[in-house]
């Protein structure tokens, strides 16, 4: 991922420095496990020496890999040189115990899962923060009237707080998905060339995984099966879709023709190189664009599940790119939305203007039900309401002054509703008499750890 979208903490997770540090810890833990088991020949003193002297130099590893064309061998060679640097020439070299009975995937796959856990932990914190903001803003705008839209068309009145609340609930589900995906990917495997433990005691695997906070894979081949990684990628795609949903709603609400909400426009910010008046929703547009990356990368993870026999390497190059890019992109998306949603500028007066824009058509459902209550058939009631509504629509479409939907009903002899009944029907708050149940449920929603 390019630097523009990379936040330092998430970016570090996918650096070679971090990966090599995890590799080093795995190799040292394996040596300590061998020493405690007392079956391979390594002594506790040698394991302690390895613990105290193990280190690596990334640039030196790169130089060695340029010759070996094998990153694990290059790393082991470099780390071994530091372990043995102070050992007298005539003494046995402790580095001989490094990688004992292991294969490259034992090291690489276990470390990768550890990195994915690190990265998921960051996203979990992001999700908690954005979710809590959405919940807070839902209650702040609990009474803010606006029009609800279905198919992009005005439907019925609602409150703007419900939008924030809906986002909060979806983020809560995403939070649970991330927690579950973290558990599902927190596995390690140190089982040898094809998973038979032919040259290593399974207790070494158990020891290493326990100290890393991972579960050991109950049956790995040479690799940890990629269904773990695909499940995580699918969750990342789902979370990205949530972020895109929030961003898309803000984009739609910021359109000049709607203008009910607007992402914060910072002091000194410019909207267009050609049109100085522009205040474009560029941040939420960026969120929508990055969402496409995360969602498309999920397909890469699904394709990586089917490997040849006990392992091939076709997955490796793809996931080195896709995994890092997905996590870094989603972390950036969260950071954008945390700022935008927290500071989202609302225009309640414009919301009311939009609510009244269709001259009362949004009350048609209430009129229909009240007419049915008078005793006429639903079909007859629907005909009365629709004919007057379509007449109102035509006048709106042609920008004619005309009369309101209510005025047309009052002039229609077929409509037997009294003035008092119409007053009650054409009150937008009449749609919200039961909306408290939504916020009562939201009150119990928690994003605390």
N, C-alpha and C positions, 0 to 999 in steps of 0.2 A: 504494500500500500504506500502511496506517496506521502511525503511528510505533511502535506497540507491537511490531511485528515487523521494523522496519527497523534494521539495523546501520549505523553511520556510513559505513564504507568503501563498501559496496554501495549505500547510499542516495545517496551523492554521485555515483556514476556516472550516475544518472538525473536529476540536478538540471539545471535550465536553465543554471546557472553552468558546469557541466562541458560541456554540449552547446554552449553559445556559445563556450567556450574552444576546443573542437575545430573549430567553424565558423571561428573566427578563424585558427587554424593552417592550415586547408585553403585559405582565401582568400589568406593570405600566401604559402604555398608555391606556389600557382598563379601569383601575380604574379612570384615569383622564377623559376619555370620559363619564363614568357613572356619575362622579361628575358634569361635565358641563351640562349633560342632566337633572340632578336633579330628577330622577325618581326612583332610586334604594335605596336611603337612605344614600349613601356615601357622605360626605361633601367634599368641596374643601380643607379644612384643612387636612382631613384624606388622601386625594389623594396626597397632598404635603408631608405629613409625609411619606407616602409609597415611594414616589419618592426619598426622602432624606435618607431613611434607608434601602431600598431594596438592598440586596446583597446575595451572596451564597458562599458556600465552596464546591468545587468539591469532595474532599475526604469525606466530611460529607454526601453529596448527595449519594455517592457510598455506604456508610455504611447503610444509610436508605433504599436504593433500595435493598440491600442484604436481608432485612426483608420484605419489601412491594412487591418486585418483580414487581414494576411499576415505571418507571423512572419519569413520570410527577408528580405523587404523592410525590415521594421522593424529587424532586426539590421544589415543592410547600411547603412541610413541612419545608425544610431547609430555604428557603427564608422567610417564615412566621416567623420563630424563630428569625431572625435578625430584621424584621420589628417590632416585638413586644418586643424586648429585653429591651428597655428603657421605655416602657409604664408601668405606675403604675399598681399594681395588680388589684386594684378595678375598673380601667377604661376599657371600651370596647376595644377590640383588633382590630387595623386597618387591620390586616391580614385577617380578615373574608371576606373582599371584594375582595381578590385575587381570580382570576379564577371564578368570579361571573357570572353565566349563561353560562359558557363555557364548552366545552368538550376537551379532550386531543388532538384531531386532530385539533381543532381550534388553539391551541398553536403550536403543532408539525408541521402541514402542512404549516402554515404561516411562521414559522421560517425556515423550509427547503427551501421554495422558496426564502427566503431572502438569505440564504447561497448559493443557486445556482446562484443567481444574483451576489453575491460577487465573486464567483469562475469564472463565465463567464466574468466578468469585467477584471479579470487577463488574461484570454485567449485572450480577445480582444486586450489588450495591446501587448501580445506576437505576435499575428497575424500581427498587425500593424508593429511591429519591423522587423519581418522576411520578410514581404512583401516589406518594404522599402529597405531592404538589397538586395533582389532579383532584384528590379528595378534598383538600383544603379549599381549592377554588370552586369546587362544586357547592360547598356550603356558603361561600361568599356570594355566589350568584344564584342562590336558591330561589329568590323571588324575582329574578330578572326575566321578564316576559320576552319571548321571541316566538317566531313562527317555526313550526316543525315542517320539514320538507320530505316528501317521498317522490322518487323519480325526478328530483329537482324541482318539483311543483309544490306550492304552498299546500299544506295538509291541515293541521290543527295547531292551536297554540300549545306551547310547552314553556319550560324555563331553561335558560342558558346553563344553569347549574347542572341540568341533566346531561348535557354534552360532556362536561368535565367528569361527572359521575360515571358515565358509560366508559370513558377512557380509563378511569381508575379501576373499574371491575375487570376490564380486559387486561390491564397491566398486572392485576393481582393474579389472574390466571397465567399470564406469562411468567410471573415470578415463580409460581409453583412448577411450571414447566421447566424453567431454568434450574431450579433446585433438584428436580427429578433427573434432568439431563446430566447435571454435575455428578450425581450419584452413579448414573449409568456409565459414565466415561472414566470414573475414578478407579481404574484397574491397572495392574502391572502384571508382567509375565517374565519370568526368568526360568525358562524350561528347556533351553537348548535348541538344537538345529531344527527339529520337527515337533517339538513339544513333548518328547518322551522322557525328559530329565536324564538322558543317557550319560551325561558327564557332570551333572550337578544335582545336589540334594534338593528336593522340593522345599526343605526347611529354609534354604537360603532365600528362595523366592518369598516365603512367608515373612521372614525377618525384614527383608528390604521393603516390602510393601507396607508392613506394619509401621515402620519408621518413617515412611513417606506419607502415611495417611491414606494409602490406597488399599483396595481389596485385591487379592490375587485372582487371576483368571483361572477358573476351575478346569478349563481345557483349552489352552491356546495351541495353535499349530506352531509355525515359526513366528507368527504375529498374533497380536490381539485382533480378533475379528472386527472388521470395519463396520459392522452394524451398530456398534457403540458410537462410532464417530458420525455415522449417517443420522442416527437418532438426534444427536446433538445439533448437527447441521440443520435438520428439519425444524428443531425448536428455534434456532437462531433465525431461520427464515420466517417462522410464525411471529416471532417478536418484531422482526423488521417490518412485517406486514402491519402489525399494530402501530408502529411508529409512522408508517406511511399513511395509515388511516387517519391518525391525528393530524399529520401534516397536510393531507389532502383537504380535510375539513377546514383547516385554517386558510388554506389557499382559496378555497371557494368562498369563504366568508369575507376575505379581503378584496375580492373583485369589486371594482368601482360600482358595478350595478347592485351590489349587495352591501358591502362595507359595514358589516356588523362587528368585525374583529380585525385586528391588524397586529402582525408581529412587531416587536419593538423596533423603532427606527432610531439608531444611535446618533448622538450629536456628532456632526461632521460627516455622517454617512451620505453617500451619493447613490441615487437610484438608477441613473442612466447617463451615458456619456453624451447622448444627443438631446434628451428630454429632461430638463432639470426638475420638472414637476413630479417625476415618477417616484413612487414608494413601492418597490417591488417585493414580493414575498420570497426573496432569494434563499433564505435559510431553510424554510420548509420545502422549497423546491429541491434544494440539495438533499434533504432527507429522503424525499421520494426517489431521487436518482440513485442514491446509495442503497436504498432498499432493493432495487433491481439487482445490484451486485450480490447482496446476501442471499436473495431468493434463488438466483441462478446458480450460486455456488453450492446450494443444497443438492442440485442434480449431480454435481461433481462427486459429492460424498456418496450418493446412492450408487453411482457407477463404480466407485472404489470398493464396494462390498464384494463383488464377484471376482476373486483372484484365482489364479491357476493353482490347483492342488493345495499344498500346504502354504504356499506363498509365492508371489512374484513381486516385482517392484513397480508395476504400472501405476499403483496408487500414490507412490512416494512423491513424484514430481508435482502431481496435481494437487495433493493436499498441502504441500509446502507453500503453495500460492494461495489456495482457496481458504484454508483454515485461518491463516493470519489475516487475510484481507477481510473475511467475514467478521471476525472479532473486532478488528480495528475500525471497520466501517460502522458496525453497530454501536460501538462505544462512542464514536463521534456523533452518531445520530442521537443517542441519548443525551449527550452533552448539549447539543443544539436544542432539543426539545425541552430539556430542563430549564434553560434560559428563556425560551420562547413562551412556554406555557405559564411559567412563573410570572412573566412580565407581559402576558398577552393583553393588548389594549382593547377594551370593549366599548361599543357605542350603543348604549341602551335606547337613546332617542331614535337612532336609525333602525333599531330592531322594531320599535313600535311603528315607525313609518312603513317598514316592510310588512309588518303584520296587517296593517290597514290598507295595503296597496291594492288588494283585490276586492275592495269595497264590500267586505263582509262575506265573501264566498267561503272563507274558512269555517263558517258556522253552519254549513250545509248539513253536516251529519246530525247536529243537534236538532235542526229544524225537521229533518226526516223523522227522527225518533218521536218528537213531540206530536207531529202530525199523525203518526201511527197510534200514539196514545189517545188521540181523539176518536178513534174507532174506524178510520178508513183503512183500506188495505195498504200494504207496503208498496205494492206496484203503483197505486194511485198517488200515494205520498211521494214516491220517487219521481213520478212524472211532473208533479207540481214543482218540486225542488229543482229538478234538472232543467226544466224549461226556463225558469227564472234565472238560474245560474248561468246557463249558456247565453242568455240575452245580456247578462252583465259582462260575461267574458268578451263577447263581441265588441261591446263598447270600450272595454279596456284595451283590447287589441288594436282598435282603430283610434285610440286616444280621444274618444268622445267623452263629453262631460257626463251625460246620461244620469241615471239614478242608481242608488245603491241596491244591493241584493235585498236588503230589508225593505226598502221602499217599494220594490217590485212585489214582494210578498204581500205587503200591506194593501197594494192595489189589486191583488189577485183575489177574486171572489171565492175561489176554491180553497184558499188558505183561511182556516177558521181560528187561527191563533190570535189571542188578545194582545193588546199593546203591552200589558204586564208580562205576559208569557214571552213575548219577543224581547223585552228588556232583559229578562233572565237569560234567554238563549244567546243573545248577542253580547254577552259579557265574557271576555276571554278567560276570566278567572273561573268560570263555570266548568271549564275543562280540567281544572287543577284541584278539584275538591278531594281527590284521593292521592294526590301526588306525594303527600307526606310519607306514605308507606315506602316510597323509593328512597327517601332520605333517611328514614328510620333504619332501613337495611344497610345503607351506606355508612351509617354511624358506626356499625360494628366491624367495618372493614379496617384491617390493620396491616401496615407495611413494616412494622417493627421486626427486628431480627429475633 
